Every structure is written in structure tokens, then in C-alpha cells.
Amino acid sequence: MKWLLDAFVDHNLGDDLMLDLLVRRYPGTFFCPLRDRRLNDLVPYADWPNFMVVDWVDLDRVLPHMDGFLIYGGSMWQDHGDNLHWYHWRQCVMDTFRPLGRPVVALGNSIGPLATPAGERLFADLIRGLAHFTVRDATSYRWVQDHVPGNACSLTGDLVFSHPMARPGGEEGLVGLSIHRSMLSEARNEAFADAIVELVRSTHALRPELRFRLFGFDTITERDDLLMDQIYHRLGRPAHVTLRSYLGDLPDFLADFGRCSHVFAARFHALVLALLWGIPFTPFDYMGKSAALLRDLDYGGPLFTHDDFRSRLGEARDSLLQGGCRHDPAALAAMIDQSKENFTFLDRMLAPGALVDPKRMLLAMLARS
């Protein structure tokens, strides 16, 4: 089978973990996301035999060969900035597939942030056309119930909670800070960088034995590494601070992240990994996703945002030093178990089997065009 895939392919750690889980679980299905075909030369995408990125301009040529459409994982329903037009290609695919009886499925998604009535109307219309739909937080689930009554939406955990990876051994005194660079607000990035610099300096002044590692989770689209480099230079490039950018090297990057004894989780999937591996964390919420996840876990600790981070640096430093994370372990165990339900529907449609190399067929088709 060959499925069109609506997913981010941009060296974002969380998205790549979700894709890695998908392609390994269903080796007999070929997945085609629409992005930039040059990504096929990069790891981990080049290592997946049942995966090929297709250029946006080739949508009309590959569409007749697809057996289904999967909207997969993450923040797939947002209308912030000027990106609302981006979703109309999704509507065109759905309008093509539904009369033909080809399934359209959305798994592990979040709803929002939503800024316009037009976005709410468009998303509600699209959701009505889904054969199966799962969301990863109760806030998204309530939105669907309010705006698309009668929709068969299920609440599950984030897809990454289902990834079969084990945490490597931790290192005492290694503090990880995941850095998030916003594409929407350069002013926010400057303020965030200044606050991280002060947080590292003040924490190290109290505990000079601590080491700090800055992590860039996204290195193609949002370019966390650019902001990470700025922070490192503002700190004066000290020996107790190191940098780690994700470049598609999933096992090695996860090994480095898993060694941290505490994580300042500015990235959503830095928080997910900390929860999954039992690493104490200090959460930062930049778009509502982390806040929604933590509400579902009855989290009782501090949560920082762009609006209050600078004014609460002392509280953030105390959180790094104290090393606790207050949430309901039973709720987390249930969330991890529920994440497996994302694949209940797909398992009935995409049974494991030998790969029949449709990549060769698609490459030949695109070469002839």
C-alpha cells in the first residue's frame, strides 16, 4: 500500500521520532510526505526504505497512486500567523479521496492555537470528513466536541510515548536546556535568549560543579541551533556549557539527551521524553501544547511562558536546583498506555508485510513527467 502523509519532515526530533515509529511499525506500507525532495538524501529519511519525500509540485502526479491519506502527529491544526492557506491542500486531497472510498485518518494531533473564525470553520469541516481521528490532550478533545458534535474523536497520548526506546544512563550534575526559536517573533527570541543566559549564569554561580548542555531539537525549519549559538556566545563560550544540535542522528542525540539529570523543557517533546524517562524537568510553554499536556497530568509545579519567564528567573533557577517534578504518576501511566491506541485503527488497515518497493515506481513516474 502507498499512503500520502501529512507530516513535518524537517529534522525536528519529535516529528522524526513519530515518523520512525510509523515506518518501522508498517514496513509493508510506503509513506509519501510532501516537502522538499532533497530531504531524501538526509538521515534518518534516507535510512527508511518505505519512505520518500515528494515535492509539493508533484502532488497531482502522485495522488492517483495513493491508497490513503494520513494526517500524522503533532500541531497539525493551527491558524496562527499567515499559515491558514496551507491547509487547503489537505482539503483538496480529502475531497478527492472520499468519493473514491479511500480512507483519510488523523492521528495524535493537537488543536490550536486558533486565532480566527475562518480557521475554526475550516478545521471543523475537515475533521467531519475524517474516517478516524485521535487527539493528544483534553483541551483539543473538548474543542472537537464543541465544534464538531458527533465526531468519533478519541483522546490518546502523544505518539512518542509509544516509541520503544530506553533511556541511557544519566549523569549527575548535567542540566539540559532545550532551546526553542520562534519563527513568528524575533523579539521573543531575543528576550528568551537573554533569560536563558541569566538562568545559566545564576544557577552556575550557586552550583559551580554543574554542567549545562543546550539542545536544538529543530535544525531545518525553526533553526533552534541559531538561537542556541547566540546564547552560547553571550555566555562567553564557557567550558561548563556544551551544544548539541539534532541532525537526524536519532540514537546518538537521544543518548545525549537521556544523560541529563534535569531538563529545562522549552520544546514540547523535551517534556515528553523527560516524562517518559523519569527525568526531573522544568517546563516552558510557548504555544499551549505543554500546558495542555501538564493539565492532563495534574501537574503542580511551575510552568514558564514568554510572558513571565524573565520576571520569574529566580523561580526557574530554584526549579533547576531542586530537581522535582510534581505530576500524577497514575495519569502518566494511563497516558502512555493510551498512546498505543493511536495505532488500533491503522493496524487493521496496514498489516505488516514485505515491502514491494513502490519507491522505484514513483521515482520512474516523476522522471517521466
C-alpha positions as CSV (number, residue, x, y, z in Angstrom):
1,M,0.0,0.0,0.0
2,K,1.0,3.6,-0.6
3,W,-0.2,6.4,1.7
4,L,0.1,10.1,1.3
5,L,1.5,11.6,4.6
6,D,0.7,15.0,6.0
7,A,3.6,15.3,8.5
8,F,6.6,17.6,9.1
9,V,9.9,16.4,7.7
10,D,12.4,19.0,8.9
11,H,14.9,17.5,11.3
12,N,12.6,18.1,14.2
13,L,13.3,15.5,16.9
14,G,9.7,14.9,18.0
15,D,8.4,14.6,14.4
16,D,11.2,12.3,13.4
17,L,10.5,10.1,16.4
18,M,6.9,9.8,15.3
19,L,7.9,9.0,11.7
20,D,10.4,6.5,12.9
21,L,7.7,4.7,14.8
22,L,5.4,4.7,11.8
23,V,7.7,3.4,9.2
24,R,9.1,0.7,11.4
25,R,5.7,-0.5,12.5
26,Y,4.4,-0.8,9.0
27,P,7.2,-1.9,6.8
28,G,4.8,-3.2,4.1
29,T,3.3,0.3,3.6
30,F,5.1,3.1,1.6
31,F,4.7,6.6,3.0
32,C,5.0,9.8,0.9
33,P,5.1,13.2,2.7
34,L,5.0,16.4,0.7
35,R,8.0,18.6,1.3
36,D,11.3,19.1,-0.5
37,R,12.6,16.0,-2.4
38,R,16.2,16.9,-1.4
39,L,15.4,15.8,2.2
40,N,15.6,12.2,0.9
41,D,19.4,12.5,1.0
42,L,19.4,13.2,4.7
43,V,19.3,10.8,7.7
44,P,17.1,9.4,9.1
45,Y,14.9,9.7,6.0
46,A,17.4,8.1,3.7
47,D,17.6,5.1,6.0
48,W,13.8,4.3,5.8
49,P,13.2,2.0,2.7
50,N,9.4,2.6,2.8
51,F,9.6,6.4,2.9
52,M,10.1,9.0,0.2
53,V,9.6,12.8,0.3
54,V,7.8,14.1,-2.7
55,D,8.0,17.8,-3.9
56,W,4.8,19.8,-3.4
57,V,4.6,20.4,-7.1
58,D,4.2,16.7,-7.7
59,L,1.1,16.3,-5.7
60,D,-1.2,15.9,-8.7
61,R,1.0,13.2,-10.2
62,V,1.4,11.0,-7.1
63,L,-2.2,11.4,-5.8
64,P,-3.8,8.8,-8.2
65,H,-1.3,6.2,-6.9
66,M,-2.1,6.7,-3.2
67,D,-4.3,4.3,-1.3
68,G,-5.0,6.6,1.7
69,F,-4.2,9.9,3.4
70,L,-2.7,10.1,6.9
71,I,-2.5,13.4,8.9
72,Y,0.1,12.3,11.4
73,G,1.1,13.7,14.7
74,G,1.8,17.0,16.4
75,S,0.5,20.5,16.0
76,M,-1.4,19.9,12.8
77,W,-4.3,22.2,13.3
78,Q,-3.2,25.8,13.9
79,D,-4.1,29.1,12.2
80,H,-1.6,31.4,13.7
81,G,0.4,33.8,11.6
82,D,-0.5,33.6,7.9
83,N,-0.5,29.8,7.5
84,L,-4.2,29.2,7.1
85,H,-3.9,28.9,3.3
86,W,-1.5,25.9,3.9
87,Y,-4.4,23.7,4.9
88,H,-6.4,24.0,1.7
89,W,-4.2,21.4,0.0
90,R,-5.3,19.0,2.8
91,Q,-8.9,19.8,1.9
92,C,-8.3,19.1,-1.8
93,V,-6.9,15.7,-1.1
94,M,-9.8,14.8,1.2
95,D,-12.3,16.0,-1.4
96,T,-10.5,13.7,-3.9
97,F,-10.3,10.6,-1.7
98,R,-13.6,10.5,0.0
99,P,-15.8,9.9,-3.2
100,L,-13.3,7.1,-4.1
101,G,-13.7,5.4,-0.7
102,R,-10.0,5.9,0.2
103,P,-9.6,6.5,3.9
104,V,-8.4,9.8,5.5
105,V,-7.1,9.4,9.0
106,A,-5.6,11.8,11.5
107,L,-3.6,10.5,14.5
108,G,-2.0,12.1,17.6
109,N,-2.9,15.7,16.7
110,S,-3.4,18.9,18.7
111,I,-6.0,21.6,18.0
112,G,-4.8,25.1,18.3
113,P,-3.9,27.8,18.9
114,L,-6.8,29.1,16.8
115,A,-7.0,32.8,16.2
116,T,-9.7,33.3,13.6
117,P,-13.3,32.2,13.0
118,A,-12.2,31.2,9.4
119,G,-9.7,28.8,10.9
120,E,-12.3,27.2,13.2
121,R,-14.8,26.7,10.4
122,L,-12.2,25.2,8.1
123,F,-10.8,22.8,10.7
124,A,-14.3,21.7,11.7
125,D,-15.2,21.0,8.1
126,L,-12.0,18.9,7.6
127,I,-12.5,17.0,10.8
128,R,-16.0,16.0,9.7
129,G,-14.5,14.2,6.8
130,L,-12.1,12.0,8.7
131,A,-12.6,8.3,8.9
132,H,-10.7,8.2,12.2
133,F,-9.4,11.0,14.5
134,T,-7.3,11.0,17.7
135,V,-6.0,14.0,19.7
136,R,-3.4,14.0,22.4
137,D,-4.8,16.3,25.0
138,A,-8.1,17.0,26.7
139,T,-8.1,20.6,25.6
140,S,-8.1,19.5,21.9
141,Y,-10.7,16.9,22.7
142,R,-13.1,19.4,24.2
143,W,-12.7,21.7,21.2
144,V,-13.7,18.9,18.9
145,Q,-16.7,18.0,21.0
146,D,-17.8,21.7,21.0
147,H,-17.2,22.4,17.3
148,V,-17.8,19.0,15.6
149,P,-20.5,17.3,17.6
150,G,-21.0,13.7,16.9
151,N,-17.4,13.2,15.6
152,A,-15.8,9.9,16.6
153,C,-12.8,11.6,18.1
154,S,-10.7,9.7,20.7
155,L,-8.3,11.1,23.3
156,T,-4.9,9.4,23.3
157,G,-1.4,10.2,24.5
158,D,1.3,11.7,22.3
159,L,2.7,9.3,19.7
160,V,6.2,9.5,21.1
161,F,5.0,7.8,24.3
162,S,4.7,4.7,22.2
163,H,8.2,4.7,20.9
164,P,10.1,1.6,22.1
165,M,13.3,3.4,23.2
166,A,15.1,3.0,26.5
167,R,16.8,5.8,28.4
168,P,20.6,5.6,28.6
169,G,22.3,6.0,31.9
170,G,22.1,9.5,33.4
171,E,25.0,11.7,34.5
172,E,24.8,13.5,37.8
173,G,25.1,17.3,37.5
174,L,24.3,17.6,33.8
175,V,21.5,20.1,33.2
176,G,19.9,20.0,29.7
177,L,18.2,23.1,28.3
178,S,16.1,22.6,25.1
179,I,16.1,25.8,23.1
180,H,13.1,26.9,21.1
181,R,13.5,29.5,18.4
182,S,10.2,31.0,17.2
183,M,9.7,31.8,13.5
184,L,6.8,34.2,14.4
185,S,8.5,36.6,16.8
186,E,12.2,37.6,16.7
187,A,11.6,39.9,19.7
188,R,10.5,36.9,21.8
189,N,13.7,35.1,20.7
190,E,15.9,37.9,21.9
191,A,14.1,38.0,25.3
192,F,14.2,34.2,25.6
193,A,17.9,34.1,24.9
194,D,18.7,36.8,27.4
195,A,16.7,34.9,30.1
196,I,18.4,31.6,29.3
197,V,21.8,33.3,29.6
198,E,20.9,34.8,33.0
199,L,19.4,31.4,34.2
200,V,22.6,29.5,33.3
201,R,24.9,32.2,34.9
202,S,22.9,32.5,38.2
203,T,22.5,28.7,38.5
204,H,26.2,28.1,37.9
205,A,27.1,30.8,40.4
206,L,25.3,28.8,43.1
207,R,26.4,25.4,41.9
208,P,29.7,25.7,40.1
209,E,30.0,21.9,39.7
210,L,27.0,21.8,37.4
211,R,27.4,21.4,33.6
212,F,24.9,22.6,31.1
213,R,24.1,21.3,27.6
214,L,22.0,23.3,25.2
215,F,19.8,21.2,22.8
216,G,18.5,22.3,19.5
217,F,15.6,20.0,18.5
218,D,14.7,21.6,15.1
219,T,17.5,22.4,12.7
220,I,15.8,23.0,9.3
221,T,12.6,24.9,9.7
222,E,12.7,26.7,13.1
223,R,16.5,26.6,13.4
224,D,16.9,26.2,17.2
225,D,20.6,25.9,16.6
226,L,20.8,29.6,15.5
227,L,19.4,30.8,18.8
228,M,21.4,28.2,20.7
229,D,24.7,29.6,19.2
230,Q,23.7,33.1,20.2
231,I,23.1,32.0,23.8
232,Y,26.5,30.2,23.9
233,H,28.4,33.3,22.6
234,R,26.6,35.6,25.0
235,L,27.7,33.3,27.8
236,G,31.3,33.7,26.6
237,R,31.6,30.0,25.4
238,P,32.5,28.6,28.9
239,A,33.8,25.1,29.3
240,H,30.9,24.1,31.5
241,V,28.4,24.7,28.6
242,T,28.2,22.5,25.5
243,L,25.9,22.5,22.5
244,R,24.0,19.6,20.9
245,S,22.0,20.1,17.6
246,Y,19.8,17.4,16.2
247,L,20.9,16.5,12.7
248,G,18.9,13.4,12.1
249,D,21.1,11.2,14.2
250,L,18.3,9.8,16.4
251,P,20.1,7.2,18.5
252,D,23.1,9.4,19.3
253,F,21.0,12.5,20.1
254,L,18.6,10.6,22.3
255,A,21.6,9.1,24.2
256,D,23.0,12.6,24.9
257,F,19.6,14.0,25.9
258,G,18.9,11.0,28.2
259,R,22.1,11.6,30.2
260,C,20.7,14.8,31.7
261,S,19.9,14.8,35.4
262,H,17.4,17.7,34.9
263,V,15.8,19.2,31.8
264,F,14.6,22.7,31.1
265,A,12.0,21.7,28.6
266,A,11.3,24.6,26.2
267,R,10.4,22.1,23.5
268,F,7.2,20.0,23.8
269,H,9.0,16.7,23.1
270,A,11.7,17.5,25.5
271,L,9.0,17.5,28.1
272,V,7.5,14.2,26.7
273,L,10.9,12.5,26.8
274,A,11.6,13.7,30.3
275,L,8.2,12.3,31.4
276,L,8.8,9.0,29.6
277,W,12.2,8.5,31.0
278,G,11.6,9.9,34.5
279,I,14.0,12.8,34.2
280,P,13.2,15.8,36.5
281,F,12.1,18.8,34.4
282,T,11.3,22.5,34.5
283,P,8.6,23.2,31.8
284,F,8.4,26.1,29.5
285,D,5.2,26.6,27.3
286,Y,5.5,28.6,24.1
287,M,2.2,27.6,22.3
288,G,-0.1,25.9,24.7
289,K,0.9,22.3,24.0
290,S,3.0,21.8,27.1
291,A,0.4,23.5,29.3
292,A,-2.4,21.2,27.9
293,L,-0.3,18.1,28.5
294,L,0.6,19.1,32.0
295,R,-3.0,19.8,32.9
296,D,-3.9,16.3,31.9
297,L,-1.2,15.0,34.3
298,D,-2.4,17.2,37.3
299,Y,1.0,18.9,37.3
300,G,1.5,21.0,40.3
301,G,4.9,22.7,39.7
302,P,6.0,25.9,38.0
303,L,5.3,26.5,34.3
304,F,7.0,29.4,32.5
305,T,6.0,31.3,29.3
306,H,7.4,34.0,27.2
307,D,5.2,36.5,29.1
308,D,6.6,35.7,32.6
309,F,10.0,33.9,32.1
310,R,12.2,36.9,32.7
311,S,10.3,38.1,35.8
312,R,10.4,34.6,37.3
313,L,14.0,33.7,36.7
314,G,14.6,33.0,40.4
315,E,11.8,30.5,40.5
316,A,13.2,28.8,37.4
317,R,16.6,28.6,38.9
318,D,15.2,27.1,42.1
319,S,13.3,24.5,40.0
320,L,16.6,23.5,38.2
321,L,18.4,23.2,41.6
322,Q,15.6,21.3,43.4
323,G,15.1,18.7,40.7
324,G,11.5,17.8,41.4
325,C,8.5,17.4,39.0
326,R,5.1,17.1,40.5
327,H,2.5,15.2,38.5
328,D,0.2,12.3,38.9
329,P,2.2,9.1,38.1
330,A,-1.1,7.1,37.5
331,A,-2.2,9.7,35.0
332,L,1.1,9.5,33.2
333,A,1.0,5.7,33.1
334,A,-2.5,5.9,31.6
335,M,-1.4,8.4,29.0
336,I,1.5,6.2,27.9
337,D,-0.8,3.3,27.6
338,Q,-3.5,5.3,25.7
339,S,-0.9,6.4,23.2
340,K,-0.8,2.9,21.8
341,E,-4.5,3.3,20.9
342,N,-3.4,5.6,18.1
343,F,-2.5,2.5,16.1
344,T,-5.5,0.4,16.8
345,F,-7.3,1.6,13.6
346,L,-4.1,1.6,11.5
347,D,-3.2,-2.0,12.5
348,R,-6.4,-3.2,10.8
349,M,-5.5,-1.4,7.6
350,L,-1.8,-1.5,7.4
351,A,-0.8,-5.1,8.3
352,P,3.0,-5.8,8.4
353,G,4.4,-7.4,5.3
354,A,7.2,-7.5,2.8
355,L,7.9,-4.2,1.1
356,V,7.2,-4.2,-2.6
357,D,9.5,-1.3,-3.4
358,P,7.0,1.3,-4.7
359,K,9.7,3.9,-4.4
360,R,11.1,2.7,-7.8
361,M,7.7,3.1,-9.4
362,L,7.3,6.6,-8.0
363,L,10.8,7.7,-9.0
364,A,10.3,6.4,-12.5
365,M,6.9,8.2,-12.7
366,L,8.3,11.5,-11.6
367,A,11.3,11.2,-14.0
368,R,8.9,10.7,-17.0
369,S,6.9,13.9,-16.0
